[in-house]
Amino acid sequence: MSALSKAFSPKWVDFHCHLDLYPNHEELIEQCDRDEVATLTVTTTPKAWLRNNALASKSRYVRVALGLHPQLVAERAAELPLWKELMADARYIGEIGLDAGPRYCHSFELQKRVFTEILRECARVGGKILTVHSVRSAGTVLDLVSQHLSPNRGRVVLHWFTGSQSDARRAVDLGCYFSINAEMLRNDRHRAMISKLPLSQLLTETDGPFTKFGDRTATPSDVAATVKTLAELIRIPATDAAASIRANLARVATVDRIEPAS
């Protein structure tokens, strides 16, 4: 079974991390295996997926997602045909999505076209698991997911979700999952939103190396502390939170590998 959750059970889950952006990429793969952290390392361009996938090919706990990051779409949209070529060998898709922040809003229409094409292709093939970026664009992301990728054709995990409470409720109803990181749990507005999400639709992430653990860059093993903080927020034992997150990962990974739609 080509999924993060195999017959063995990981201790922890980092569902969104950029291992190839650390100087010690290969060492961190080994650390994920030692610490039993089921880690999804995302890529920002299709070209990056090939080397990442080769480095993780012998790992028990690290899987690689095939991405085309919305912040790079203006420069890398021409790589979409390569993304389509590689996706047959990629169970996980990401980082993909939309970014309407000030630095990237100029390419927003192009981002929407690329994201729509990715969703349509995932729906056609079926069985893909997506980690999705939605900065200042949660409503549009959910519109496109609703239009182009039904829950029986793939799983959507919203990475570092910062949408409104109503956006979050809509995402829950669409069957989306949410990967929660330590930075989100330090923000009062985000904590309020997270506290209302179903535990059955939560995963954890680091988004390393873009987050910190104390004075250093966060690594996948630091999700253990995130689980503890999340458990305190929703008032359950940390062991129960960790068990629920592992169960959610297993549920995400059971999305059917179905025949391409006509």
C-alpha positions in Angstrom: 0.0 0.0 0.0 1.7 3.2 -1.2 0.5 5.5 1.6 1.9 7.2 4.7 -0.1 4.8 6.9 1.0 1.1 6.4 0.6 -1.9 8.6 2.9 -0.3 11.2 1.6 2.7 13.1 3.6 5.9 13.3 3.9 7.7 16.5 3.4 11.2 15.0 2.2 12.8 11.8 3.8 15.8 9.9 1.5 16.1 6.9 3.2 19.2 5.4 6.9 19.8 5.4 9.5 21.0 2.9 12.4 18.6 3.6 14.3 19.6 0.5 14.6 23.2 1.8 16.7 22.1 4.8 20.5 21.8 4.4 20.4 18.3 6.0 17.6 16.8 3.8 18.9 13.2 3.9 19.6 13.3 7.6 16.0 14.5 8.3 14.6 11.5 6.3 16.6 9.2 8.6 15.4 11.1 11.6 11.7 10.7 10.5 12.3 7.0 10.3 14.1 6.8 13.7 11.3 8.9 15.4 8.5 7.2 13.5 7.1 10.4 12.2 4.8 9.8 9.1 6.0 12.8 7.1 4.6 14.2 3.8 7.4 16.3 2.2 5.9 18.6 -0.4 7.5 20.0 -3.5 7.1 23.4 -5.0 7.7 22.4 -8.6 7.3 19.2 -10.6 11.0 19.2 -11.4 11.8 19.0 -7.7 9.7 15.9 -7.2 12.0 13.5 -9.1 15.0 14.0 -6.8 12.9 14.2 -3.7 11.1 11.0 -4.6 14.5 9.2 -5.2 15.9 10.3 -1.8 12.8 9.1 0.0 12.3 5.9 -1.9 13.7 3.6 0.9 12.1 5.5 3.8 9.4 3.8 5.8 7.8 7.0 7.0 8.5 9.7 4.4 6.3 10.2 1.3 6.7 12.9 -1.4 4.0 15.1 -2.8 4.1 16.3 -6.4 3.5 20.1 -6.3 3.2 23.3 -8.3 3.2 26.0 -5.6 0.8 28.9 -6.3 3.5 31.4 -5.3 5.6 30.1 -8.2 2.9 29.7 -10.8 3.7 33.0 -12.5 7.2 31.7 -13.3 6.5 27.9 -13.5 3.0 27.5 -15.1 4.8 26.0 -18.1 5.7 23.0 -15.9 2.0 21.9 -15.7 2.5 19.4 -18.6 5.4 17.8 -16.6 3.2 17.7 -13.5 0.6 15.8 -15.5 3.2 13.4 -16.8 4.5 12.6 -13.3 1.2 12.4 -11.5 0.7 8.8 -12.4 3.5 7.9 -10.0 2.5 10.3 -7.2 -0.1 9.3 -4.7 0.2 12.7 -2.9 -0.2 16.1 -4.5 1.1 19.3 -3.1 2.0 22.0 -2.5 -0.8 23.3 -4.7 -3.6 25.9 -4.2 -4.1 29.6 -4.3 -2.4 32.7 -2.8 -4.0 36.1 -3.0 -1.5 37.8 -0.7 -0.1 41.1 -1.8 3.1 39.6 -3.4 1.2 37.1 -5.5 -2.3 38.5 -6.3 -1.0 39.7 -9.7 -1.0 36.0 -10.8 -4.3 35.0 -9.2 -6.2 34.3 -12.4 -3.4 32.2 -13.7 -3.2 30.4 -10.3 -6.9 29.6 -10.5 -6.5 28.2 -14.0 -3.6 26.0 -12.9 -5.3 24.9 -9.7 -8.5 24.1 -11.6 -6.6 21.9 -14.1 -4.8 20.1 -11.2 -8.2 19.4 -9.5 -9.7 18.2 -12.7 -6.8 15.9 -13.4 -6.9 14.5 -9.9 -10.7 13.9 -10.2 -10.2 12.1 -13.6 -7.5 9.8 -12.2 -8.9 9.4 -8.7 -7.3 8.2 -5.5 -5.1 11.3 -4.9 -4.4 13.0 -1.6 -3.9 16.7 -1.8 -2.3 19.2 0.6 -3.7 22.6 -0.3 -2.5 26.2 0.3 -5.2 28.9 0.6 -3.8 32.2 1.7 -6.4 34.9 1.5 -8.3 32.7 -0.9 -10.2 30.1 1.2 -13.5 30.8 -0.3 -12.2 30.5 -3.9 -10.3 27.3 -3.0 -13.4 25.7 -1.6 -15.5 26.9 -4.6 -13.0 25.1 -7.0 -12.8 22.0 -4.8 -16.6 21.8 -4.7 -16.8 22.2 -8.5 -14.0 19.9 -9.6 -13.1 17.3 -7.0 -15.8 15.3 -5.2 -14.8 13.5 -2.0 -15.1 10.1 -3.7 -12.4 11.1 -6.2 -9.8 12.4 -3.8 -9.0 13.7 -0.3 -8.2 17.4 0.4 -6.2 18.5 3.4 -6.1 22.2 4.0 -2.6 23.2 5.0 -2.2 26.1 7.5 -5.8 27.1 7.0 -6.5 30.8 7.9 -10.0 31.2 6.5 -13.1 32.4 8.4 -15.3 30.3 10.7 -17.8 30.0 8.0 -15.1 28.9 5.5 -14.0 26.3 8.0 -17.6 25.0 8.5 -18.0 24.8 4.7 -14.7 22.9 4.4 -15.8 20.4 7.1 -19.1 19.9 5.1 -17.1 19.3 1.9 -15.1 16.5 3.7 -11.8 18.4 3.9 -9.2 17.7 6.6 -7.0 20.4 8.2 -3.3 20.1 9.0 -2.5 22.2 12.2 0.9 23.6 13.1 2.4 25.3 16.1 2.1 28.8 14.6 -1.6 28.4 14.2 -1.9 27.4 17.9 -0.2 30.7 18.9 -2.8 32.8 17.2 -6.0 33.5 19.2 -8.3 33.7 16.1 -6.9 30.5 14.7 -7.2 28.8 18.0 -10.8 29.7 18.2 -11.4 28.3 14.7 -9.4 25.1 15.5 -11.3 24.5 18.7 -14.6 24.2 16.7 -13.2 21.7 14.1 -14.1 18.0 14.4 -11.2 16.1 15.9 -11.9 13.4 13.2 -10.8 15.9 10.5 -7.5 17.1 12.1 -3.9 16.3 11.2 -0.7 17.9 12.3 2.1 19.6 10.3 5.2 21.7 10.8 5.5 23.5 7.4 9.2 23.4 8.2 11.5 25.1 7.6 9.1 28.1 7.7 8.3 27.6 11.4 10.3 27.7 14.6 10.6 25.4 17.6 12.0 27.7 20.3 15.1 29.3 18.8 15.6 26.8 16.0 13.9 25.8 12.8 11.2 23.2 13.4 11.6 19.7 12.1 9.1 16.9 11.7 9.7 15.4 15.2 8.5 18.6 16.7 4.9 17.7 15.9 4.9 15.9 19.3 4.7 19.3 21.0 2.0 20.5 18.6 -0.1 17.5 19.5 0.3 18.3 23.2 -0.8 22.0 22.6 -3.7 20.9 20.5 -4.8 18.4 23.1 -4.8 21.2 25.8 -6.8 23.4 23.5 -9.6 20.9 22.9 -9.3 19.5 26.5 -8.4 15.9 25.9 -5.4 13.8 26.9 -2.4 14.1 24.6 -2.4 10.4 24.1 -6.0 10.5 22.8 -5.2 13.4 20.4 -2.2 11.5 19.0 -4.3 8.4 18.5 -7.0 10.4 16.7 -4.5 12.0 14.4 -3.0 8.6 13.5 -6.5 7.3 12.9 -7.3 10.3 10.7 -4.1 9.7 8.7 -5.2 6.1 8.1 -8.6 7.3 7.0 -7.2 9.9 4.6 -4.9 7.2 3.1 -7.8 4.9 2.3 -9.1 7.0 -0.5 -9.8 4.5 -3.2 -7.5 4.0 -6.2 -10.3 4.0 -8.8 -10.2 3.9 -12.5 -10.0 7.2 -14.4 -13.3 8.8 -15.0 -14.4 9.0 -18.6 
